[in-house]
Amino acid sequence: DVVRIAPEIPGRIVNIHPKLEIGGIIPAGEILFEIDPRDFQARYDQSKASVSQLRNTIERLKKQYAIDQERLKTFKSTRTLAKAEYNRVKHLYERDKVGTQSRVDNSEMAYNSANDAYAQLSQSVDLFPIRINEAEDGLASSEAMARLSKTNLERTKVSVPFDARVKTVTLEQGQYVSTG
């Protein structure tokens, strides 16, 4: 049987088996030739770092989500207290003529600020599940890229799973080869 061996990735040939010549016999599993792995190693390292970074991002988002859910309870309580204070001060001023309009206005501003802070944090908390899902989708994509990068790195070393006798050779050290 004649089997054509070709690279699955492009690159420069950096190593050739010493018996890769016409008539040479190469035992199963030995590397016939190697393509420069540096670019592929760098892509693999970069994709692993991206996976790690996204895992950390997801963990941070989950922790921040839990923290902000607790903070939201505090903000809700603060809003309730500010509203009660505003109503009390307003009622005292309007009905009993106790206090000043300035104090009523300040109480209303405090209530409005507390209400606004609660609304903003509530919106942020509502968006956390979406942000976590987006990060998890990014992680899945990065993990796929890491697997592809690892596969391409492994493809820099071309070998055969059987004992082979070389019939023809069309490559040489330093040559740039294309896929296939």
C-alpha positions in Angstrom: 0.0 0.0 0.0 1.2 3.5 -0.8 0.2 6.2 1.6 0.8 9.9 1.0 1.9 11.7 4.2 1.2 15.5 4.2 1.1 18.1 6.9 -2.3 19.2 8.3 -1.0 22.6 9.2 1.3 25.1 7.4 4.8 26.0 8.6 8.5 25.8 8.2 10.2 22.3 8.5 12.6 22.4 11.4 13.4 18.7 11.7 13.5 15.7 9.4 14.0 12.0 10.3 17.5 11.0 9.3 16.0 8.0 7.3 13.4 10.1 5.5 15.0 9.4 2.1 14.0 7.1 -0.8 14.2 3.5 0.4 14.6 4.4 4.1 12.6 2.4 6.6 11.0 4.3 9.5 9.6 2.4 12.4 5.9 3.0 13.5 5.4 6.0 15.8 8.7 7.8 14.9 8.5 11.4 13.8 9.0 11.8 10.1 9.3 15.6 10.2 8.5 18.5 12.5 7.0 21.9 11.6 8.2 24.8 13.7 5.9 24.7 16.8 6.6 28.2 18.2 3.6 29.9 16.7 1.3 27.0 17.6 2.7 26.9 21.1 2.1 30.6 21.5 -1.5 30.3 20.3 -2.1 27.4 22.7 -0.6 29.3 25.6 -2.7 32.3 24.7 -5.9 30.3 24.5 -5.1 28.6 27.9 -4.6 32.0 29.4 -7.9 33.2 27.9 -9.7 30.2 29.4 -8.2 30.9 32.8 -9.1 34.5 32.6 -12.7 33.8 31.7 -13.0 31.2 34.5 -11.8 33.9 36.9 -14.2 36.4 35.5 -17.1 34.0 36.0 -16.1 33.3 39.5 -15.8 37.1 40.2 -19.2 37.7 38.7 -20.8 35.0 40.7 -19.3 36.4 43.9 -20.2 40.0 43.1 -23.8 38.8 42.2 -24.1 37.3 45.7 -22.7 40.4 47.4 -24.9 42.7 45.4 -28.0 40.7 46.2 -27.2 41.2 49.9 -26.5 44.9 49.3 -29.8 45.2 47.6 -31.6 44.2 50.8 -29.8 46.9 52.7 -30.6 49.5 50.0 -34.3 48.4 50.1 -34.3 48.9 53.9 -32.6 52.3 53.5 -35.2 53.3 50.9 -38.0 52.3 53.2 -36.6 54.2 56.1 -36.0 57.3 54.0 -39.5 57.2 52.7 -40.9 56.8 56.3 -38.7 59.7 57.4 -39.9 61.9 54.5 -43.6 61.1 55.2 -43.1 61.7 58.9 -41.4 65.1 58.4 -43.8 66.1 55.7 -46.8 65.2 57.9 -45.4 67.0 60.9 -44.8 70.1 58.8 -48.1 70.2 56.9 -50.4 69.1 59.8 -48.7 70.3 63.0 -46.5 73.1 61.5 -43.5 71.4 63.2 -40.2 71.8 61.3 -39.3 73.6 58.2 -40.0 73.3 54.4 -36.2 73.0 54.1 -36.2 69.9 56.3 -39.1 68.4 54.2 -37.2 69.1 51.0 -34.0 67.5 52.5 -36.0 64.4 53.6 -37.5 64.2 50.1 -34.0 64.4 48.5 -32.7 61.7 50.8 -35.7 59.5 49.9 -35.2 60.2 46.2 -31.4 59.4 46.5 -32.1 56.1 48.4 -34.8 55.2 45.8 -32.4 55.9 42.9 -29.6 54.0 44.5 -31.9 51.0 45.0 -33.2 51.2 41.4 -29.6 51.3 40.0 -28.4 48.4 42.1 -31.6 46.4 41.4 -30.9 46.9 37.6 -27.3 45.8 38.1 -28.4 42.7 40.0 -30.9 41.8 37.4 -28.2 41.9 34.7 -25.8 39.6 36.5 -27.3 36.4 35.2 -27.0 37.7 31.6 -23.4 38.8 32.2 -22.6 35.4 33.8 -24.1 33.6 30.8 -22.2 35.7 28.3 -18.9 34.9 30.2 -19.8 31.2 30.2 -20.4 31.4 26.5 -17.1 33.1 26.0 -15.5 30.4 28.2 -16.9 27.7 26.0 -15.6 29.4 22.9 -12.1 29.9 24.5 -12.1 26.2 25.5 -12.9 25.2 22.0 -10.0 27.4 20.7 -7.7 25.9 23.3 -8.6 22.4 22.1 -8.0 23.4 18.5 -4.7 25.1 19.4 -3.6 22.0 21.2 -4.5 19.8 18.3 -2.6 22.1 15.9 0.4 22.1 18.2 0.3 18.3 18.2 0.1 18.3 14.4 3.5 20.0 14.2 5.0 16.5 14.6 4.1 14.2 11.8 4.5 10.5 12.2 3.0 7.3 10.9 1.3 4.6 13.0 3.0 1.8 11.0 6.4 0.7 9.8 7.0 2.6 6.6 9.4 2.4 3.6 9.9 5.8 1.9 9.0 5.8 -1.7 9.4 9.5 -2.5 10.4 12.6 -0.5 9.3 16.2 -1.6 10.4 18.2 1.4 13.6 19.5 2.9 14.9 21.2 6.0 13.8 24.9 6.2 11.2 24.5 3.5 7.8 26.2 4.2 5.0 23.7 3.7 1.3 24.3 3.2 -1.6 22.2 4.5 -2.0 19.0 2.5 
